[in-house]
Amino acid sequence: MGASILRMFFHDCFVNGCDASLLLDDTPTFTGEKSASPNLSIRGYELIDDIKSQVEEACKANVSCADILALAARDAVGLLGGPNWTVDLGRRDSRTVIQQQINSLPPPTASLSTLITLFAAKNLSPQDMTALSGAHTIGLGQCKNFRDHIYNDTDIDPSFAAMRQQSCPLSGGDGNLAPIDDQSENSFDNNYFTNLLAKHSLFHSDQELFNGGSQDLLVLQYSNNPALFFNDFTTAMVKMGSLIPMDETNTEIRLNCRNVNS
């Protein structure tokens, strides 16, 4: 669940800032972000609901869903052995969703130049992007998102590709899961980067970070120095966590993370 909560925070922040807009349910008159293709596999909404309910009992209408999600992501990383950092508070929850910004989420097929461009649009540097990509040291990926990489790309170890093909056929099995980091999928560490050196990446976009491009040296440094990775990851998480909605006037502190206050 920790990987899902961290992914939820990332997907929320990349669409109109860290505003809990991802948590809004669809209604007959409102289409939110949950039903968008990149978000269909996200889990953990019920956990955020539970936390929000307890917070409301203790301190009604004072803590936003956006702040709860930011704190939950930090704690999820820590519980899995990762670094700790101070989460600045004061976020507010958006009443609306900007659908076109969902396209700003980096796809698993992205090239290095596309990744750099998408992160730059959020005022995140290539270094921030590479450090944040290290979040893939935990969690699972769906076959449909790595099928092309394991069957058609050349920047992948053939034996690793063959192993992944056993559970991800050329057709069918789109939802079959595989660990993104096959060394330690439930531990937040720097093995993601050592996997890149061995060309054992699950997604095309991950291997782009170590494929003769501008991020190769940084990947090497992170693979040899987990403390450096942890430091840069926490710095990037604080930067990403400071992204705010474009329309700050259309915000609130939601009483229920799934619904706009009536």
Residue frames as qw, qx, qy, qz and C-alpha x, y, z in Angstrom:
[[0.000, 0.884, 0.468, 0.000, 0.00, 0.00, 0.00],
 [0.365, -0.687, 0.066, 0.624, 2.92, 2.38, 0.62],
 [0.317, -0.036, 0.567, 0.760, 3.84, 2.48, -3.06],
 [0.065, 0.644, 0.682, 0.342, 0.21, 3.21, -3.97],
 [0.225, -0.883, -0.300, 0.284, -0.01, 6.15, -1.55],
 [0.365, -0.498, 0.298, 0.728, 3.26, 7.60, -2.85],
 [0.236, 0.218, 0.688, 0.651, 2.03, 7.22, -6.43],
 [0.037, -0.795, -0.603, -0.051, -1.28, 8.83, -5.50],
 [0.268, -0.801, -0.064, 0.532, 0.55, 11.88, -4.15],
 [0.321, -0.237, 0.521, 0.754, 2.69, 12.14, -7.29],
 [0.138, 0.444, 0.736, 0.492, -0.33, 11.88, -9.60],
 [0.121, -0.861, -0.466, 0.164, -2.21, 14.46, -7.55],
 [0.302, -0.704, 0.090, 0.636, 0.61, 17.02, -7.51],
 [0.323, -0.086, 0.598, 0.728, 1.34, 16.74, -11.23],
 [0.010, 0.568, 0.659, 0.492, -2.23, 17.75, -12.12],
 [0.180, -0.793, -0.190, -0.550, -2.90, 21.34, -11.02],
 [0.029, -0.566, 0.542, -0.621, -0.71, 21.08, -7.94],
 [0.275, -0.090, -0.903, 0.318, -1.04, 19.20, -4.64],
 [0.358, -0.131, 0.062, -0.923, -4.73, 19.91, -4.14],
 [0.359, 0.091, 0.869, -0.328, -6.38, 16.51, -3.50],
 [0.579, 0.350, -0.163, -0.718, -8.32, 16.86, -6.75],
 [0.360, 0.210, -0.887, -0.201, -7.42, 13.24, -7.52],
 [0.056, 0.090, 0.895, -0.433, -9.52, 12.14, -4.54],
 [0.487, 0.236, 0.149, -0.828, -12.80, 13.54, -5.90],
 [0.459, 0.227, 0.859, 0.021, -15.35, 10.95, -7.01],
 [0.079, -0.129, -0.590, -0.793, -17.10, 11.20, -10.36],
 [0.340, 0.405, 0.609, -0.591, -20.77, 12.22, -10.27],
 [0.496, 0.596, 0.615, 0.141, -23.46, 12.48, -12.97],
 [0.226, 0.964, 0.121, 0.064, -22.45, 16.13, -13.44],
 [0.158, -0.873, 0.460, 0.045, -18.72, 15.95, -12.68],
 [0.945, 0.223, -0.160, 0.178, -15.88, 13.94, -14.20],
 [0.427, -0.843, 0.315, 0.083, -12.81, 13.87, -12.03],
 [0.201, 0.694, -0.684, -0.103, -9.33, 12.39, -12.34],
 [0.602, -0.244, 0.736, -0.189, -9.97, 8.93, -10.89],
 [0.807, 0.386, 0.430, -0.123, -11.47, 7.63, -14.13],
 [0.374, 0.814, -0.394, -0.204, -8.60, 8.90, -16.30],
 [0.915, 0.246, -0.319, 0.036, -6.49, 6.09, -17.77],
 [0.399, 0.482, -0.605, 0.492, -3.26, 6.81, -15.80],
 [0.287, -0.366, 0.533, -0.706, -5.21, 6.69, -12.51],
 [0.817, -0.124, -0.311, -0.470, -7.36, 3.59, -12.96],
 [0.795, 0.001, -0.570, 0.205, -4.89, 1.34, -11.13],
 [0.034, 0.457, -0.483, 0.746, -4.36, 3.64, -8.14],
 [0.628, -0.455, -0.632, -0.009, -5.32, 2.10, -4.80],
 [0.418, -0.108, -0.499, 0.752, -5.53, 3.46, -1.28],
 [0.196, -0.489, -0.182, -0.831, -8.43, 5.91, -1.39],
 [0.691, -0.560, -0.418, -0.187, -10.11, 4.12, 1.52],
 [0.668, -0.224, -0.343, 0.621, -6.99, 4.56, 3.66],
 [0.136, 0.214, -0.018, 0.967, -7.05, 8.32, 3.06],
 [0.484, -0.532, -0.376, -0.584, -10.78, 8.30, 3.92],
 [0.746, -0.451, -0.456, 0.180, -10.03, 6.56, 7.23],
 [0.488, -0.075, -0.228, 0.839, -7.27, 9.03, 8.12],
 [0.093, -0.364, -0.176, -0.910, -9.49, 11.98, 7.21],
 [0.600, -0.559, -0.467, -0.331, -12.33, 10.65, 9.36],
 [0.699, -0.405, -0.386, 0.446, -10.07, 10.38, 12.40],
 [0.325, 0.068, -0.054, 0.942, -8.59, 13.82, 11.81],
 [0.264, -0.489, -0.319, -0.768, -12.06, 15.36, 11.52],
 [0.669, -0.569, -0.477, -0.021, -13.08, 13.83, 14.84],
 [0.631, -0.353, -0.244, 0.647, -10.07, 15.39, 16.53],
 [0.162, -0.457, 0.065, 0.872, -9.93, 18.71, 14.70],
 [0.471, 0.622, 0.626, -0.002, -12.93, 19.51, 12.50],
 [0.425, 0.859, 0.242, 0.152, -12.46, 21.43, 9.24],
 [0.247, -0.900, 0.278, 0.226, -8.83, 22.37, 9.89],
 [0.403, -0.410, 0.727, 0.376, -6.71, 19.84, 7.98],
 [0.603, 0.498, -0.260, -0.566, -7.04, 19.55, 4.23],
 [0.964, 0.133, 0.229, -0.023, -7.14, 16.28, 2.31],
 [0.604, 0.716, -0.263, 0.231, -4.13, 17.58, 0.38],
 [0.144, -0.706, 0.595, -0.355, -2.08, 17.88, 3.57],
 [0.832, -0.216, 0.454, -0.234, -3.20, 14.42, 4.71],
 [0.909, 0.409, 0.032, 0.068, -2.05, 12.93, 1.40],
 [0.347, 0.774, -0.427, 0.312, 1.32, 14.71, 1.62],
 [0.409, -0.577, 0.610, -0.358, 1.89, 13.42, 5.14],
 [0.927, 0.008, 0.330, -0.178, 0.75, 9.90, 4.24],
 [0.778, 0.581, -0.192, 0.140, 3.20, 9.78, 1.33],
 [0.065, 0.730, -0.572, 0.369, 6.07, 10.85, 3.61],
 [0.623, -0.382, 0.579, -0.360, 5.13, 8.26, 6.22],
 [0.955, 0.249, 0.095, -0.127, 4.72, 5.51, 3.61],
 [0.580, 0.651, -0.422, 0.248, 8.30, 6.07, 2.45],
 [0.177, -0.621, 0.620, -0.446, 9.57, 6.03, 6.02],
 [0.825, -0.180, 0.409, -0.346, 7.73, 2.84, 6.94],
 [0.936, 0.350, 0.015, 0.042, 9.38, 1.10, 3.97],
 [0.798, -0.269, 0.095, 0.531, 12.86, 2.09, 5.09],
 [0.444, 0.620, 0.183, 0.620, 13.21, 5.34, 3.19],
 [0.292, 0.113, -0.279, 0.908, 14.17, 8.84, 4.34],
 [0.126, -0.748, -0.583, 0.291, 12.17, 11.26, 6.44],
 [0.237, 0.260, 0.133, 0.926, 11.52, 14.92, 5.68],
 [0.083, 0.405, 0.468, -0.781, 9.58, 17.86, 7.03],
 [0.145, 0.533, 0.712, 0.433, 6.24, 18.35, 5.26],
 [0.059, 0.050, 0.105, -0.991, 5.19, 21.97, 5.02],
 [0.103, 0.521, 0.838, -0.127, 1.45, 22.29, 5.72],
 [0.145, 0.528, 0.137, -0.825, -1.26, 24.70, 4.64],
 [0.024, -0.048, -0.769, -0.637, -2.41, 23.14, 1.35],
 [0.530, 0.253, 0.343, -0.733, -6.03, 23.51, 0.36],
 [0.460, 0.208, 0.853, 0.130, -8.32, 21.23, -1.60],
 [0.125, 0.100, -0.447, -0.880, -9.48, 22.15, -5.08],
 [0.576, 0.325, 0.477, -0.578, -13.17, 22.22, -5.90],
 [0.723, 0.604, -0.065, -0.329, -12.50, 21.51, -9.57],
 [0.764, -0.133, 0.518, 0.361, -10.37, 19.40, -11.90],
 [0.293, 0.734, -0.341, -0.509, -8.39, 20.59, -14.92],
 [0.934, 0.163, 0.311, -0.065, -8.81, 17.62, -17.23],
 [0.662, 0.713, -0.196, 0.121, -6.24, 18.69, -19.82],
 [0.110, -0.773, 0.587, -0.212, -3.50, 18.67, -17.18],
 [0.900, -0.178, 0.385, -0.101, -3.87, 14.90, -16.78],
 [0.824, 0.535, -0.055, 0.178, -1.78, 14.70, -19.96],
 [0.073, 0.839, -0.466, 0.272, 1.12, 16.15, -17.97],
 [0.803, -0.406, 0.426, -0.093, 1.58, 12.82, -16.16],
 [0.101, 0.588, -0.746, -0.295, 4.71, 11.09, -17.53],
 [0.937, 0.120, -0.071, -0.319, 3.76, 7.91, -19.44],
 [0.778, -0.382, 0.473, 0.157, 5.84, 4.70, -19.11],
 [0.769, 0.422, 0.323, 0.356, 6.77, 5.06, -22.78],
 [0.059, 0.994, -0.031, -0.090, 8.29, 8.54, -22.41],
 [0.720, 0.424, -0.182, 0.519, 11.70, 9.43, -23.81],
 [0.530, -0.319, -0.297, 0.727, 14.30, 11.22, -21.71],
 [0.091, 0.156, 0.150, 0.972, 13.61, 14.52, -23.48],
 [0.432, -0.534, -0.488, -0.538, 9.88, 14.16, -22.82],
 [0.643, -0.511, -0.492, 0.290, 10.50, 13.41, -19.16],
 [0.398, -0.150, -0.141, 0.894, 12.74, 16.44, -18.77],
 [0.110, -0.310, -0.312, -0.891, 10.13, 18.65, -20.48],
 [0.539, -0.563, -0.548, -0.304, 7.21, 17.37, -18.38],
 [0.614, -0.489, -0.400, 0.473, 9.10, 17.85, -15.12],
 [0.296, 0.025, 0.016, 0.955, 10.43, 21.25, -16.17],
 [0.249, -0.511, -0.430, -0.701, 6.82, 22.37, -16.67],
 [0.648, -0.667, -0.361, -0.061, 6.39, 21.74, -12.93],
 [0.050, -0.884, 0.359, -0.294, 9.59, 23.66, -12.08],
 [0.851, -0.384, 0.354, 0.055, 11.39, 20.39, -11.35],
 [0.109, 0.743, -0.596, -0.284, 14.93, 19.96, -12.67],
 [0.765, 0.281, -0.564, -0.135, 16.36, 16.88, -14.43],
 [0.194, 0.269, -0.816, 0.474, 18.05, 16.04, -11.12],
 [0.512, -0.033, 0.459, -0.725, 14.68, 16.26, -9.34],
 [0.810, 0.232, -0.231, -0.487, 13.17, 14.06, -12.03],
 [0.605, 0.297, -0.733, 0.092, 15.82, 11.37, -11.69],
 [0.036, -0.184, 0.760, -0.622, 15.62, 11.40, -7.89],
 [0.629, 0.062, 0.287, -0.720, 11.82, 11.20, -7.92],
 [0.759, 0.259, -0.497, -0.333, 11.98, 8.34, -10.41],
 [0.224, 0.288, -0.871, 0.329, 13.75, 6.43, -7.66],
 [0.598, -0.082, 0.410, -0.684, 10.30, 6.01, -6.07],
 [0.841, 0.229, -0.342, -0.351, 10.03, 3.08, -8.48],
 [0.179, 0.360, -0.873, 0.278, 12.17, 1.15, -6.03],
 [0.308, 0.148, 0.814, -0.469, 8.80, 0.11, -4.54],
 [0.593, 0.413, 0.180, -0.667, 5.58, -1.05, -6.14],
 [0.574, 0.165, 0.778, 0.194, 4.32, -3.07, -9.07],
 [0.219, 0.392, -0.356, -0.819, 3.75, -2.39, -12.76],
 [0.762, 0.347, 0.423, -0.347, 1.01, -3.66, -15.07],
 [0.650, 0.068, 0.631, 0.417, 1.88, -5.75, -18.11],
 [0.422, 0.793, 0.398, 0.185, 0.18, -3.32, -20.49],
 [0.061, -0.989, 0.112, 0.079, 2.59, -0.61, -19.37],
 [0.317, -0.667, 0.622, 0.259, 5.81, -2.58, -19.89],
 [0.852, 0.267, 0.450, 0.020, 4.89, -5.02, -22.69],
 [0.581, 0.806, -0.060, 0.095, 6.43, -2.95, -25.48],
 [0.126, -0.834, 0.531, -0.081, 9.64, -2.49, -23.50],
 [0.614, -0.347, 0.708, -0.024, 10.21, -6.20, -22.86],
 [0.781, 0.347, 0.514, 0.076, 9.34, -7.30, -26.40],
 [0.562, 0.767, 0.198, 0.238, 10.54, -4.50, -28.64],
 [0.087, -0.958, 0.272, -0.020, 13.24, -2.40, -26.95],
 [0.803, 0.347, -0.369, 0.313, 16.94, -3.15, -27.32],
 [0.059, 0.579, -0.494, 0.646, 18.05, -1.30, -24.16],
 [0.776, -0.385, 0.233, -0.442, 17.10, -4.22, -21.93],
 [0.196, -0.405, 0.893, -0.008, 18.94, -7.31, -20.71],
 [0.563, 0.071, -0.647, -0.510, 17.63, -10.23, -22.83],
 [0.361, -0.129, -0.897, 0.220, 17.42, -12.62, -19.89],
 [0.105, 0.254, 0.510, -0.815, 15.47, -10.08, -17.85],
 [0.479, 0.188, -0.255, -0.818, 13.11, -9.47, -20.77],
 [0.510, 0.004, -0.824, -0.249, 12.57, -13.23, -21.17],
 [0.165, -0.189, -0.825, 0.507, 11.75, -13.58, -17.48],
 [0.269, 0.297, 0.287, -0.870, 9.16, -10.80, -17.62],
 [0.467, 0.147, -0.543, -0.682, 7.65, -12.23, -20.81],
 [0.220, -0.100, -0.966, 0.085, 6.68, -15.35, -18.85],
 [0.003, -0.524, -0.711, 0.469, 3.98, -13.41, -17.02],
 [0.246, 0.670, 0.060, -0.698, 3.30, -10.75, -19.67],
 [0.611, 0.269, 0.673, 0.317, 2.25, -12.32, -23.00],
 [0.179, 0.051, 0.409, 0.893, 2.17, -10.47, -26.30],
 [0.398, -0.342, -0.327, -0.786, -1.60, -10.29, -26.03],
 [0.721, -0.510, -0.424, -0.199, -3.86, -10.60, -23.01],
 [0.714, -0.359, -0.367, 0.475, -2.90, -10.39, -19.36],
 [0.189, 0.728, 0.008, 0.659, -2.83, -6.59, -19.42],
 [0.471, -0.774, 0.104, -0.410, -3.32, -6.40, -15.69],
 [0.914, -0.136, -0.250, 0.290, -0.65, -8.98, -14.79],
 [0.254, -0.948, 0.174, -0.078, 1.74, -7.47, -12.26],
 [0.826, 0.159, -0.249, 0.479, 5.52, -7.48, -11.90],
 [0.481, -0.732, -0.115, 0.469, 7.79, -5.73, -9.37],
 [0.352, 0.926, -0.094, 0.095, 9.33, -2.54, -10.72],
 [0.012, 0.708, -0.677, 0.201, 12.40, -3.25, -8.61],
 [0.911, -0.038, -0.373, -0.172, 12.90, -7.01, -8.64],
 [0.458, 0.280, -0.659, 0.527, 15.62, -6.84, -5.98],
 [0.163, -0.245, -0.676, 0.675, 13.61, -5.31, -3.15],
 [0.105, -0.506, -0.550, -0.656, 10.08, -4.33, -4.17],
 [0.486, -0.756, -0.421, -0.123, 8.94, -3.68, -0.60],
 [0.597, -0.528, -0.099, 0.596, 12.00, -1.75, 0.56],
 [0.259, 0.963, 0.041, 0.053, 12.71, 1.90, -0.23],
 [0.649, -0.479, 0.334, 0.487, 16.38, 1.85, -1.23],
 [0.168, 0.724, -0.373, -0.555, 18.66, 2.64, -4.17],
 [0.548, -0.026, 0.808, 0.216, 18.35, -0.73, -5.93],
 [0.546, 0.753, 0.322, -0.177, 16.22, 0.89, -8.62],
 [0.203, 0.888, -0.345, -0.226, 19.38, 2.60, -9.87],
 [0.331, -0.411, 0.830, 0.182, 21.52, -0.53, -9.78],
 [0.640, 0.387, 0.662, -0.053, 18.80, -2.18, -11.85],
 [0.443, 0.867, -0.001, -0.229, 19.18, 0.55, -14.47],
 [0.079, -0.706, 0.663, 0.236, 22.91, -0.18, -14.73],
 [0.397, -0.087, 0.909, 0.095, 22.07, -3.85, -15.41],
 [0.357, 0.060, -0.502, -0.786, 19.32, -2.86, -17.88],
 [0.160, -0.300, -0.933, 0.117, 16.75, -4.51, -15.66],
 [0.240, 0.139, 0.211, -0.937, 14.20, -1.70, -15.84],
 [0.353, 0.411, 0.828, -0.145, 10.53, -2.58, -16.12],
 [0.355, 0.846, 0.336, -0.212, 9.46, 0.54, -18.02],
 [0.616, 0.523, 0.170, 0.565, 10.95, 2.17, -21.10],
 [0.058, -0.923, 0.005, -0.380, 10.85, 5.56, -19.35],
 [0.700, -0.679, 0.198, 0.101, 12.99, 4.24, -16.49],
 [0.825, -0.014, 0.286, 0.488, 15.76, 2.89, -18.72],
 [0.367, 0.818, 0.140, 0.420, 15.86, 6.24, -20.48],
 [0.369, -0.915, 0.158, -0.045, 17.59, 7.59, -17.37],
 [0.471, -0.559, 0.627, 0.269, 20.58, 5.36, -18.09],
 [0.767, 0.433, 0.456, 0.129, 20.89, 5.01, -21.83],
 [0.578, 0.182, 0.248, 0.756, 23.76, 7.20, -22.95],
 [0.011, 0.819, 0.321, 0.475, 22.05, 10.45, -21.98],
 [0.036, 0.684, -0.251, 0.684, 22.40, 13.37, -19.61],
 [0.671, -0.573, 0.182, -0.434, 21.32, 11.48, -16.47],
 [0.879, 0.137, -0.438, 0.127, 23.78, 8.58, -16.72],
 [0.338, 0.373, -0.563, 0.655, 26.30, 10.06, -14.28],
 [0.445, -0.367, 0.316, -0.754, 23.63, 10.85, -11.69],
 [0.931, -0.098, -0.186, -0.299, 22.24, 7.30, -11.93],
 [0.726, 0.240, -0.525, 0.374, 25.76, 5.97, -11.34],
 [0.024, 0.403, -0.489, 0.773, 26.15, 8.23, -8.31],
 [0.688, -0.288, 0.146, -0.650, 22.81, 7.16, -6.83],
 [0.931, 0.028, -0.352, -0.097, 23.63, 3.49, -7.38],
 [0.637, 0.209, -0.518, 0.532, 26.85, 3.92, -5.38],
 [0.111, 0.092, -0.448, 0.882, 25.62, 6.37, -2.76],
 [0.234, -0.584, -0.765, -0.139, 22.20, 5.72, -1.21],
 [0.250, -0.602, -0.373, 0.660, 22.60, 8.69, 1.13],
 [0.039, -0.210, 0.308, 0.927, 22.94, 11.01, -1.87],
 [0.203, -0.330, -0.761, -0.520, 19.81, 9.54, -3.42],
 [0.296, -0.623, -0.682, 0.242, 17.86, 9.92, -0.18],
 [0.197, -0.486, -0.134, 0.841, 18.97, 13.53, 0.18],
 [0.078, 0.094, -0.461, -0.879, 18.05, 14.47, -3.38],
 [0.226, -0.417, -0.834, -0.281, 14.77, 12.54, -3.19],
 [0.230, -0.649, -0.579, 0.437, 13.62, 14.41, -0.08],
 [0.091, -0.389, 0.099, 0.911, 14.61, 17.74, -1.63],
 [0.151, -0.077, -0.664, -0.728, 12.62, 16.92, -4.76],
 [0.239, -0.517, -0.822, -0.013, 9.61, 15.72, -2.73],
 [0.149, -0.602, -0.361, 0.697, 9.51, 19.02, -0.84],
 [0.035, 0.260, -0.355, -0.897, 9.68, 20.93, -4.14],
 [0.219, -0.243, -0.804, -0.497, 6.95, 18.83, -5.72],
 [0.256, -0.547, -0.755, 0.256, 4.86, 19.10, -2.56],
 [0.088, -0.485, -0.186, 0.850, 4.91, 22.89, -2.84],
 [0.021, -0.180, -0.622, -0.762, 3.08, 22.92, -6.17],
 [0.229, 0.376, 0.561, -0.701, -0.22, 24.75, -5.72],
 [0.422, 0.607, 0.669, 0.076, -3.44, 25.02, -7.79],
 [0.277, 0.299, 0.311, 0.858, -3.56, 27.56, -10.58],
 [0.316, -0.593, -0.246, -0.698, -6.82, 28.95, -9.16],
 [0.265, 0.010, -0.750, 0.606, -6.23, 29.29, -5.43],
 [0.373, -0.079, 0.196, -0.904, -9.57, 31.07, -4.98],
 [0.796, -0.033, -0.320, -0.512, -11.49, 27.91, -5.91],
 [0.475, 0.156, -0.816, 0.292, -10.24, 25.88, -2.95],
 [0.662, -0.560, -0.007, -0.498, -11.51, 24.74, 0.42],
 [0.102, -0.320, 0.899, -0.283, -10.77, 22.40, 3.31],
 [0.627, -0.095, -0.589, -0.502, -12.91, 19.45, 2.33],
 [0.619, -0.352, 0.477, -0.515, -14.87, 17.64, 5.04],
 [0.886, 0.091, 0.453, -0.026, -15.01, 14.51, 2.90],
 [0.275, -0.489, 0.568, 0.602, -12.08, 13.90, 0.58],
 [0.344, 0.250, 0.828, 0.366, -14.36, 12.42, -2.10],
 [0.100, 0.771, 0.589, 0.221, -16.85, 15.28, -2.33],
 [0.144, 0.386, -0.036, 0.910, -16.81, 19.06, -2.66],
 [0.015, -0.290, -0.653, 0.699, -18.34, 20.70, 0.41],
 [0.004, -0.620, -0.675, -0.401, -22.00, 21.49, -0.10]]
